[in-house]
Protein backbone atom coordinates (compact mmCIF):
# COMPACT_ATOMS: atom_id res chain seq x y z
CA UNK A 1 0.00 0.00 0.00
CA UNK A 2 1.36 3.44 -0.91
CA UNK A 3 1.98 6.23 1.60
CA UNK A 4 -0.94 8.20 0.16
CA UNK A 5 -3.29 5.25 0.57
CA UNK A 6 -2.16 4.63 4.16
CA UNK A 7 -2.67 8.29 5.05
CA UNK A 8 -6.04 8.46 3.32
CA UNK A 9 -7.26 5.31 5.08
CA UNK A 10 -6.14 6.69 8.45
CA UNK A 11 -7.88 10.03 7.89
CA UNK A 12 -11.07 8.46 6.55
CA UNK A 13 -11.23 6.35 9.72
CA UNK A 14 -11.78 9.60 11.61
CA UNK A 15 -8.34 9.92 13.18
CA UNK A 16 -6.34 13.16 12.98
CA UNK A 17 -2.76 13.08 11.75
CA UNK A 18 0.23 15.26 12.60
CA UNK A 19 3.65 15.13 10.93
CA UNK A 20 5.09 13.30 13.95
CA UNK A 21 2.29 10.73 13.85
CA UNK A 22 2.82 10.19 10.11
CA UNK A 23 6.51 9.66 10.66
CA UNK A 24 5.97 7.14 13.47
CA UNK A 25 3.06 5.26 11.89
CA UNK A 26 3.93 5.27 8.19
CA UNK A 27 7.53 6.46 7.80
CA UNK A 28 6.31 9.61 6.03
CA UNK A 29 8.62 12.59 6.47
CA UNK A 30 6.76 15.07 4.23
CA UNK A 31 3.14 14.78 5.30
CA UNK A 32 2.20 18.14 3.80
CA UNK A 33 3.32 16.92 0.36
CA UNK A 34 1.24 13.75 0.68
CA UNK A 35 -1.79 15.80 1.82
CA UNK A 36 -1.29 18.09 -1.17
CA UNK A 37 -1.33 15.05 -3.48
CA UNK A 38 -4.57 13.84 -1.90
CA UNK A 39 -6.32 17.21 -2.06
CA UNK A 40 -5.34 17.55 -5.72
CA UNK A 41 -7.19 14.26 -6.31
CA UNK A 42 -10.31 15.77 -4.72
CA UNK A 43 -10.17 14.46 -1.16
CA UNK A 44 -11.52 17.01 1.36
CA UNK A 45 -8.69 17.22 3.88
CA UNK A 46 -8.54 20.17 6.24
CA UNK A 47 -5.74 21.34 8.48
CA UNK A 48 -5.67 23.16 11.78
CA UNK A 49 -2.86 24.48 13.91
CA UNK A 50 -2.16 22.54 17.06
CA UNK A 51 0.10 23.57 19.91
CA UNK A 52 2.33 20.78 21.19
CA UNK A 53 4.30 21.14 24.41
CA UNK A 54 7.87 19.89 24.11
CA UNK A 55 10.85 19.90 26.43
CA UNK A 56 12.03 23.13 24.80
CA UNK A 57 8.69 24.91 25.04
CA UNK A 58 5.71 25.04 22.72
CA UNK A 59 5.65 24.15 19.05
CA UNK A 60 2.85 24.74 16.58
CA UNK A 61 2.23 21.90 14.12
CA UNK A 62 -0.39 21.13 11.50
CA UNK A 63 -3.04 18.56 12.28
CA UNK A 64 -4.91 17.09 9.32
CA UNK A 65 -8.42 15.63 9.29
CA UNK A 66 -10.73 14.25 6.63
CA UNK A 67 -13.69 16.58 6.18
CA UNK A 68 -16.60 14.30 5.32
KEMIGU-198139 format. One record per residue (C-alpha): x, y, z. Coordinates in pm, whole numbers. Example, Ala and Ser with C-alpha at 12.3 -4.5 7.8 and 13.67 -1.06 7.14 Angstrom:
! KEMIGU-198139
<vexke><c1>1230</c1><c2>-450</c2><c3>780</c3></vexke>
<vexke><c1>1367</c1><c2>-106</c2><c3>714</c3></vexke>
//
This chain:
! KEMIGU-198139
<vexke><c1>0</c1><c2>0</c2><c3>0</c3></vexke>
<vexke><c1>136</c1><c2>344</c2><c3>-91</c3></vexke>
<vexke><c1>198</c1><c2>623</c2><c3>160</c3></vexke>
<vexke><c1>-94</c1><c2>820</c2><c3>16</c3></vexke>
<vexke><c1>-329</c1><c2>525</c2><c3>57</c3></vexke>
<vexke><c1>-216</c1><c2>463</c2><c3>416</c3></vexke>
<vexke><c1>-267</c1><c2>829</c2><c3>505</c3></vexke>
<vexke><c1>-604</c1><c2>846</c2><c3>332</c3></vexke>
<vexke><c1>-726</c1><c2>531</c2><c3>508</c3></vexke>
<vexke><c1>-614</c1><c2>669</c2><c3>845</c3></vexke>
<vexke><c1>-788</c1><c2>1003</c2><c3>789</c3></vexke>
<vexke><c1>-1107</c1><c2>846</c2><c3>655</c3></vexke>
<vexke><c1>-1123</c1><c2>635</c2><c3>972</c3></vexke>
<vexke><c1>-1178</c1><c2>960</c2><c3>1161</c3></vexke>
<vexke><c1>-834</c1><c2>992</c2><c3>1318</c3></vexke>
<vexke><c1>-634</c1><c2>1316</c2><c3>1298</c3></vexke>
<vexke><c1>-276</c1><c2>1308</c2><c3>1175</c3></vexke>
<vexke><c1>23</c1><c2>1526</c2><c3>1260</c3></vexke>
<vexke><c1>365</c1><c2>1513</c2><c3>1093</c3></vexke>
<vexke><c1>509</c1><c2>1330</c2><c3>1395</c3></vexke>
<vexke><c1>229</c1><c2>1073</c2><c3>1385</c3></vexke>
<vexke><c1>282</c1><c2>1019</c2><c3>1011</c3></vexke>
<vexke><c1>651</c1><c2>966</c2><c3>1066</c3></vexke>
<vexke><c1>597</c1><c2>714</c2><c3>1347</c3></vexke>
<vexke><c1>306</c1><c2>526</c2><c3>1189</c3></vexke>
<vexke><c1>393</c1><c2>527</c2><c3>819</c3></vexke>
<vexke><c1>753</c1><c2>646</c2><c3>780</c3></vexke>
<vexke><c1>631</c1><c2>961</c2><c3>603</c3></vexke>
<vexke><c1>862</c1><c2>1259</c2><c3>647</c3></vexke>
<vexke><c1>676</c1><c2>1507</c2><c3>423</c3></vexke>
<vexke><c1>314</c1><c2>1478</c2><c3>530</c3></vexke>
<vexke><c1>220</c1><c2>1814</c2><c3>380</c3></vexke>
<vexke><c1>332</c1><c2>1692</c2><c3>36</c3></vexke>
<vexke><c1>124</c1><c2>1375</c2><c3>68</c3></vexke>
<vexke><c1>-179</c1><c2>1580</c2><c3>182</c3></vexke>
<vexke><c1>-129</c1><c2>1809</c2><c3>-117</c3></vexke>
<vexke><c1>-133</c1><c2>1505</c2><c3>-348</c3></vexke>
<vexke><c1>-457</c1><c2>1384</c2><c3>-190</c3></vexke>
<vexke><c1>-632</c1><c2>1721</c2><c3>-206</c3></vexke>
<vexke><c1>-534</c1><c2>1755</c2><c3>-572</c3></vexke>
<vexke><c1>-719</c1><c2>1426</c2><c3>-631</c3></vexke>
<vexke><c1>-1031</c1><c2>1577</c2><c3>-472</c3></vexke>
<vexke><c1>-1017</c1><c2>1446</c2><c3>-116</c3></vexke>
<vexke><c1>-1152</c1><c2>1701</c2><c3>136</c3></vexke>
<vexke><c1>-869</c1><c2>1722</c2><c3>388</c3></vexke>
<vexke><c1>-854</c1><c2>2017</c2><c3>624</c3></vexke>
<vexke><c1>-574</c1><c2>2134</c2><c3>848</c3></vexke>
<vexke><c1>-567</c1><c2>2316</c2><c3>1178</c3></vexke>
<vexke><c1>-286</c1><c2>2448</c2><c3>1391</c3></vexke>
<vexke><c1>-216</c1><c2>2254</c2><c3>1706</c3></vexke>
<vexke><c1>10</c1><c2>2357</c2><c3>1991</c3></vexke>
<vexke><c1>233</c1><c2>2078</c2><c3>2119</c3></vexke>
<vexke><c1>430</c1><c2>2114</c2><c3>2441</c3></vexke>
<vexke><c1>787</c1><c2>1989</c2><c3>2411</c3></vexke>
<vexke><c1>1085</c1><c2>1990</c2><c3>2643</c3></vexke>
<vexke><c1>1203</c1><c2>2313</c2><c3>2480</c3></vexke>
<vexke><c1>869</c1><c2>2491</c2><c3>2504</c3></vexke>
<vexke><c1>571</c1><c2>2504</c2><c3>2272</c3></vexke>
<vexke><c1>565</c1><c2>2415</c2><c3>1905</c3></vexke>
<vexke><c1>285</c1><c2>2474</c2><c3>1658</c3></vexke>
<vexke><c1>223</c1><c2>2190</c2><c3>1412</c3></vexke>
<vexke><c1>-39</c1><c2>2113</c2><c3>1150</c3></vexke>
<vexke><c1>-304</c1><c2>1856</c2><c3>1228</c3></vexke>
<vexke><c1>-491</c1><c2>1709</c2><c3>932</c3></vexke>
<vexke><c1>-842</c1><c2>1563</c2><c3>929</c3></vexke>
<vexke><c1>-1073</c1><c2>1425</c2><c3>663</c3></vexke>
<vexke><c1>-1369</c1><c2>1658</c2><c3>618</c3></vexke>
<vexke><c1>-1660</c1><c2>1430</c2><c3>532</c3></vexke>
//
